[in-house]
């Protein structure tokens, strides 16, 4: 299972959803879906914008968890 840890990185960077939306140009609705781990997919371009805005790596946002 792939987990999206956007909420964790946002808390570490002390940035709100609206501020991240302004920095990335992504809608608050789409960011909220990612933040709440409800997304089924993510575009590389979206991931790139988030990583630039949060000054992080994709591995900080995406995590693989084995469901054994």
ABEGO torsion letter per residue (X at the ends): XBBBAAAAAAAAAGBBAAAAAAAAGBBAAAAAAAAAGABABBBAAAAAAAAAAAGBBAAAABBBBBBX
